[in-house]
Amino acid sequence: SGTVSSSTLDAYEEGTWTPVVKFGTTVNNVGTIRALYTRIGRVVYIQCTMTSITLAGTGNLSIEGLPYTVGGNAFGDTQGNFRWGGIALSGAATHISAYFAQGGSNFFPQIIGTSGYINPVTNSGVSSNWNIYGISGFYMI
């Protein structure tokens, strides 16, 4: 209609992004990466698979390089799905969730149990060659 309102779609974009897998500050080598995103307005949807990841470094797992910085918003921090191979869960752990912290261009896979957050994913319990079969999620910018 040529008029601008709060319901006007002000941005639409599709593309690829380059995730960087780290334990602490050490970059892990990744054999194959397929990472896509779609931005609609302030919402960014991401999908990613990474296979043949070579374990390197110590500390907490992070995945950097999101296509946009995660913004602050009234909904708090965002969670996403995480499907893996070669990461051992123990005790009360039931799954891993991707945690998108506000203000960064990365996310942190976290171990979740029946009562909620348990621990970040660390290099202990991760195979020397492991995979991320699927990450999907969305966040606000």
VENFENKA-V474025 format. One record per helix or strand. SS is the DSSP state (~ for helix, > for strand). FROM is the first residue (numbers start at 0). TO is the last residue. If there is no record, write none. Layout:
# VENFENKA-V474025
ss from to
SS FROM TO
SS FROM TO
This chain:
# VENFENKA-V474025
ss from to
> 11 15
> 19 22
> 25 26
> 28 39
> 42 53
> 59 63
> 77 86
> 92 99
> 105 112
> 115 119
> 121 121
> 125 139
